[in-house]
């Protein structure tokens, strides 16, 4: 990624919290979506 570039990361349940989820925050078997932006690189 270059500075200022944006990306969307999609994590299937197999690569995230799976069948357990995270009680009170992430449901069981949830697909997680992260929108990220590279602000700075050192």
PyMOL Python script that loads the backbone (N, CA, C, O; Angstrom):
from pymol import cmd

cmd.read_pdbstr("""\
ATOM      1  N   UNK A   1       0.837  -1.186   0.000  1.00  0.00           N
ATOM      2  CA  UNK A   1       0.000   0.000   0.000  1.00  0.00           C
ATOM      3  C   UNK A   1       0.876   1.240   0.000  1.00  0.00           C
ATOM      4  O   UNK A   1       1.983   1.241   0.537  1.00  0.00           O
ATOM      5  N   UNK A   2       0.361   2.286  -0.607  1.00  0.00           N
ATOM      6  CA  UNK A   2       1.025   3.582  -0.595  1.00  0.00           C
ATOM      7  C   UNK A   2       0.336   4.488   0.413  1.00  0.00           C
ATOM      8  O   UNK A   2      -0.826   4.273   0.758  1.00  0.00           O
ATOM      9  N   UNK A   3       1.046   5.490   0.881  1.00  0.00           N
ATOM     10  CA  UNK A   3       0.476   6.445   1.838  1.00  0.00           C
ATOM     11  C   UNK A   3      -0.802   7.050   1.263  1.00  0.00           C
ATOM     12  O   UNK A   3      -0.827   7.489   0.113  1.00  0.00           O
ATOM     13  N   UNK A   4      -1.864   7.069   2.073  1.00  0.00           N
ATOM     14  CA  UNK A   4      -3.153   7.603   1.661  1.00  0.00           C
ATOM     15  C   UNK A   4      -4.051   6.583   0.976  1.00  0.00           C
ATOM     16  O   UNK A   4      -5.235   6.846   0.767  1.00  0.00           O
ATOM     17  N   UNK A   5      -3.515   5.442   0.630  1.00  0.00           N
ATOM     18  CA  UNK A   5      -4.303   4.408  -0.032  1.00  0.00           C
ATOM     19  C   UNK A   5      -5.238   3.736   0.971  1.00  0.00           C
ATOM     20  O   UNK A   5      -4.921   3.610   2.153  1.00  0.00           O
ATOM     21  N   UNK A   6      -6.392   3.310   0.471  1.00  0.00           N
ATOM     22  CA  UNK A   6      -7.387   2.633   1.303  1.00  0.00           C
ATOM     23  C   UNK A   6      -7.591   1.210   0.807  1.00  0.00           C
ATOM     24  O   UNK A   6      -7.401   0.911  -0.372  1.00  0.00           O
ATOM     25  N   UNK A   7      -7.979   0.344   1.727  1.00  0.00           N
ATOM     26  CA  UNK A   7      -8.250  -1.051   1.379  1.00  0.00           C
ATOM     27  C   UNK A   7      -9.358  -1.581   2.272  1.00  0.00           C
ATOM     28  O   UNK A   7      -9.578  -1.082   3.376  1.00  0.00           O
ATOM     29  N   UNK A   8     -10.039  -2.581   1.790  1.00  0.00           N
ATOM     30  CA  UNK A   8     -11.063  -3.270   2.578  1.00  0.00           C
ATOM     31  C   UNK A   8     -10.602  -4.712   2.752  1.00  0.00           C
ATOM     32  O   UNK A   8     -10.336  -5.417   1.778  1.00  0.00           O
ATOM     33  N   UNK A   9     -10.514  -5.134   4.010  1.00  0.00           N
ATOM     34  CA  UNK A   9     -10.134  -6.506   4.327  1.00  0.00           C
ATOM     35  C   UNK A   9     -11.377  -7.252   4.803  1.00  0.00           C
ATOM     36  O   UNK A   9     -12.087  -6.793   5.697  1.00  0.00           O
ATOM     37  N   UNK A  10     -11.624  -8.389   4.200  1.00  0.00           N
ATOM     38  CA  UNK A  10     -12.772  -9.209   4.575  1.00  0.00           C
ATOM     39  C   UNK A  10     -12.237 -10.513   5.152  1.00  0.00           C
ATOM     40  O   UNK A  10     -11.533 -11.265   4.477  1.00  0.00           O
ATOM     41  N   UNK A  11     -12.583 -10.770   6.414  1.00  0.00           N
ATOM     42  CA  UNK A  11     -12.127 -11.983   7.103  1.00  0.00           C
ATOM     43  C   UNK A  11     -13.314 -12.910   7.331  1.00  0.00           C
ATOM     44  O   UNK A  11     -14.267 -12.556   8.026  1.00  0.00           O
ATOM     45  N   UNK A  12     -13.247 -14.086   6.745  1.00  0.00           N
ATOM     46  CA  UNK A  12     -14.307 -15.071   6.959  1.00  0.00           C
ATOM     47  C   UNK A  12     -14.200 -15.598   8.391  1.00  0.00           C
ATOM     48  O   UNK A  12     -13.158 -15.447   9.028  1.00  0.00           O
ATOM     49  N   UNK A  13     -15.261 -16.210   8.897  1.00  0.00           N
ATOM     50  CA  UNK A  13     -15.226 -16.736  10.266  1.00  0.00           C
ATOM     51  C   UNK A  13     -14.064 -17.694  10.515  1.00  0.00           C
ATOM     52  O   UNK A  13     -13.558 -17.777  11.634  1.00  0.00           O
ATOM     53  N   UNK A  14     -13.639 -18.414   9.480  1.00  0.00           N
ATOM     54  CA  UNK A  14     -12.517 -19.354   9.623  1.00  0.00           C
ATOM     55  C   UNK A  14     -11.228 -18.649  10.028  1.00  0.00           C
ATOM     56  O   UNK A  14     -10.380 -19.242  10.694  1.00  0.00           O
ATOM     57  N   UNK A  15     -11.076 -17.386   9.630  1.00  0.00           N
ATOM     58  CA  UNK A  15      -9.863 -16.629   9.933  1.00  0.00           C
ATOM     59  C   UNK A  15     -10.084 -15.584  11.025  1.00  0.00           C
ATOM     60  O   UNK A  15      -9.183 -14.804  11.334  1.00  0.00           O
ATOM     61  N   UNK A  16     -11.286 -15.569  11.607  1.00  0.00           N
ATOM     62  CA  UNK A  16     -11.594 -14.586  12.649  1.00  0.00           C
ATOM     63  C   UNK A  16     -11.974 -15.323  13.945  1.00  0.00           C
ATOM     64  O   UNK A  16     -11.181 -16.107  14.465  1.00  0.00           O
ATOM     65  N   UNK A  17     -13.171 -15.074  14.458  1.00  0.00           N
ATOM     66  CA  UNK A  17     -13.582 -15.646  15.743  1.00  0.00           C
ATOM     67  C   UNK A  17     -14.347 -16.956  15.623  1.00  0.00           C
ATOM     68  O   UNK A  17     -14.601 -17.616  16.631  1.00  0.00           O
ATOM     69  N   UNK A  18     -14.717 -17.342  14.406  1.00  0.00           N
ATOM     70  CA  UNK A  18     -15.346 -18.635  14.160  1.00  0.00           C
ATOM     71  C   UNK A  18     -16.661 -18.851  14.884  1.00  0.00           C
ATOM     72  O   UNK A  18     -17.430 -17.918  15.112  1.00  0.00           O
ATOM     73  N   UNK A  19     -16.898 -20.105  15.240  1.00  0.00           N
ATOM     74  CA  UNK A  19     -18.159 -20.507  15.869  1.00  0.00           C
ATOM     75  C   UNK A  19     -18.310 -19.954  17.281  1.00  0.00           C
ATOM     76  O   UNK A  19     -19.423 -19.906  17.805  1.00  0.00           O
ATOM     77  N   UNK A  20     -17.225 -19.543  17.897  1.00  0.00           N
ATOM     78  CA  UNK A  20     -17.295 -18.997  19.262  1.00  0.00           C
ATOM     79  C   UNK A  20     -17.750 -17.542  19.274  1.00  0.00           C
ATOM     80  O   UNK A  20     -18.470 -17.119  20.179  1.00  0.00           O
ATOM     81  N   UNK A  21     -17.333 -16.784  18.277  1.00  0.00           N
ATOM     82  CA  UNK A  21     -17.625 -15.359  18.299  1.00  0.00           C
ATOM     83  C   UNK A  21     -16.895 -14.703  19.455  1.00  0.00           C
ATOM     84  O   UNK A  21     -15.923 -15.245  19.981  1.00  0.00           O
ATOM     85  N   UNK A  22     -17.368 -13.546  19.840  1.00  0.00           N
ATOM     86  CA  UNK A  22     -16.841 -12.849  21.020  1.00  0.00           C
ATOM     87  C   UNK A  22     -18.061 -12.299  21.736  1.00  0.00           C
ATOM     88  O   UNK A  22     -18.569 -11.236  21.379  1.00  0.00           O
ATOM     89  N   UNK A  23     -18.538 -13.028  22.762  1.00  0.00           N
ATOM     90  CA  UNK A  23     -19.798 -12.686  23.424  1.00  0.00           C
ATOM     91  C   UNK A  23     -19.932 -11.199  23.767  1.00  0.00           C
ATOM     92  O   UNK A  23     -19.041 -10.580  24.349  1.00  0.00           O
ATOM     93  N   UNK A  24     -21.078 -10.667  23.380  1.00  0.00           N
ATOM     94  CA  UNK A  24     -21.371  -9.265  23.662  1.00  0.00           C
ATOM     95  C   UNK A  24     -20.840  -8.300  22.620  1.00  0.00           C
ATOM     96  O   UNK A  24     -21.156  -7.111  22.665  1.00  0.00           O
ATOM     97  N   UNK A  25     -20.031  -8.793  21.671  1.00  0.00           N
ATOM     98  CA  UNK A  25     -19.455  -7.887  20.679  1.00  0.00           C
ATOM     99  C   UNK A  25     -19.534  -8.434  19.249  1.00  0.00           C
ATOM    100  O   UNK A  25     -19.925  -7.711  18.333  1.00  0.00           O
ATOM    101  N   UNK A  26     -19.169  -9.696  19.054  1.00  0.00           N
ATOM    102  CA  UNK A  26     -19.115 -10.288  17.713  1.00  0.00           C
ATOM    103  C   UNK A  26     -19.921 -11.582  17.715  1.00  0.00           C
ATOM    104  O   UNK A  26     -19.620 -12.501  18.476  1.00  0.00           O
ATOM    105  N   UNK A  27     -20.949 -11.656  16.863  1.00  0.00           N
ATOM    106  CA  UNK A  27     -21.767 -12.868  16.817  1.00  0.00           C
ATOM    107  C   UNK A  27     -20.987 -14.083  16.322  1.00  0.00           C
ATOM    108  O   UNK A  27     -19.939 -13.945  15.691  1.00  0.00           O
ATOM    109  N   UNK A  28     -21.502 -15.255  16.609  1.00  0.00           N
ATOM    110  CA  UNK A  28     -20.903 -16.499  16.116  1.00  0.00           C
ATOM    111  C   UNK A  28     -20.897 -16.498  14.590  1.00  0.00           C
ATOM    112  O   UNK A  28     -21.838 -16.017  13.959  1.00  0.00           O
ATOM    113  N   UNK A  29     -19.838 -17.037  14.007  1.00  0.00           N
ATOM    114  CA  UNK A  29     -19.696 -17.187  12.554  1.00  0.00           C
ATOM    115  C   UNK A  29     -19.852 -15.879  11.778  1.00  0.00           C
ATOM    116  O   UNK A  29     -20.372 -15.876  10.662  1.00  0.00           O
ATOM    117  N   UNK A  30     -19.409 -14.786  12.358  1.00  0.00           N
ATOM    118  CA  UNK A  30     -19.505 -13.480  11.702  1.00  0.00           C
ATOM    119  C   UNK A  30     -18.352 -13.280  10.721  1.00  0.00           C
ATOM    120  O   UNK A  30     -17.216 -13.671  10.987  1.00  0.00           O
ATOM    121  N   UNK A  31     -18.664 -12.666   9.590  1.00  0.00           N
ATOM    122  CA  UNK A  31     -17.639 -12.220   8.654  1.00  0.00           C
ATOM    123  C   UNK A  31     -17.256 -10.810   9.077  1.00  0.00           C
ATOM    124  O   UNK A  31     -18.121  -9.946   9.219  1.00  0.00           O
ATOM    125  N   UNK A  32     -15.964 -10.572   9.279  1.00  0.00           N
ATOM    126  CA  UNK A  32     -15.493  -9.262   9.722  1.00  0.00           C
ATOM    127  C   UNK A  32     -14.994  -8.466   8.530  1.00  0.00           C
ATOM    128  O   UNK A  32     -14.290  -8.998   7.671  1.00  0.00           O
ATOM    129  N   UNK A  33     -15.360  -7.184   8.476  1.00  0.00           N
ATOM    130  CA  UNK A  33     -14.939  -6.300   7.390  1.00  0.00           C
ATOM    131  C   UNK A  33     -14.217  -5.113   8.006  1.00  0.00           C
ATOM    132  O   UNK A  33     -14.756  -4.422   8.870  1.00  0.00           O
ATOM    133  N   UNK A  34     -12.984  -4.884   7.547  1.00  0.00           N
ATOM    134  CA  UNK A  34     -12.167  -3.783   8.043  1.00  0.00           C
ATOM    135  C   UNK A  34     -11.865  -2.832   6.894  1.00  0.00           C
ATOM    136  O   UNK A  34     -11.308  -3.247   5.878  1.00  0.00           O
ATOM    137  N   UNK A  35     -12.226  -1.566   7.042  1.00  0.00           N
ATOM    138  CA  UNK A  35     -11.835  -0.529   6.093  1.00  0.00           C
ATOM    139  C   UNK A  35     -10.625   0.169   6.688  1.00  0.00           C
ATOM    140  O   UNK A  35     -10.708   0.736   7.778  1.00  0.00           O
ATOM    141  N   UNK A  36      -9.501   0.134   5.983  1.00  0.00           N
ATOM    142  CA  UNK A  36      -8.271   0.703   6.523  1.00  0.00           C
ATOM    143  C   UNK A  36      -7.688   1.732   5.559  1.00  0.00           C
ATOM    144  O   UNK A  36      -7.935   1.687   4.353  1.00  0.00           O
ATOM    145  N   UNK A  37      -6.913   2.656   6.112  1.00  0.00           N
ATOM    146  CA  UNK A  37      -6.213   3.664   5.324  1.00  0.00           C
ATOM    147  C   UNK A  37      -4.804   3.793   5.877  1.00  0.00           C
ATOM    148  O   UNK A  37      -4.621   3.929   7.086  1.00  0.00           O
ATOM    149  N   UNK A  38      -3.816   3.753   5.006  1.00  0.00           N
ATOM    150  CA  UNK A  38      -2.432   3.912   5.428  1.00  0.00           C
ATOM    151  C   UNK A  38      -2.152   5.401   5.581  1.00  0.00           C
ATOM    152  O   UNK A  38      -2.130   6.141   4.597  1.00  0.00           O
ATOM    153  N   UNK A  39      -1.938   5.836   6.822  1.00  0.00           N
ATOM    154  CA  UNK A  39      -1.708   7.246   7.105  1.00  0.00           C
ATOM    155  C   UNK A  39      -0.236   7.611   7.115  1.00  0.00           C
ATOM    156  O   UNK A  39       0.149   8.687   6.657  1.00  0.00           O
ATOM    157  N   UNK A  40       0.592   6.708   7.642  1.00  0.00           N
ATOM    158  CA  UNK A  40       2.004   7.019   7.807  1.00  0.00           C
ATOM    159  C   UNK A  40       2.806   5.732   7.783  1.00  0.00           C
ATOM    160  O   UNK A  40       2.345   4.689   8.247  1.00  0.00           O
ATOM    161  N   UNK A  41       4.002   5.815   7.243  1.00  0.00           N
ATOM    162  CA  UNK A  41       4.882   4.659   7.215  1.00  0.00           C
ATOM    163  C   UNK A  41       6.285   5.126   7.589  1.00  0.00           C
ATOM    164  O   UNK A  41       6.786   6.114   7.052  1.00  0.00           O
ATOM    165  N   UNK A  42       6.903   4.413   8.505  1.00  0.00           N
ATOM    166  CA  UNK A  42       8.254   4.784   8.934  1.00  0.00           C
ATOM    167  C   UNK A  42       9.230   3.681   8.608  1.00  0.00           C
ATOM    168  O   UNK A  42      10.421   3.806   8.893  1.00  0.00           O
TER     169      UNK A  42
END
""", "prot")
cmd.dss("prot")
cmd.show_as("cartoon", "prot")
cmd.util.cbc("prot")
cmd.orient("prot")
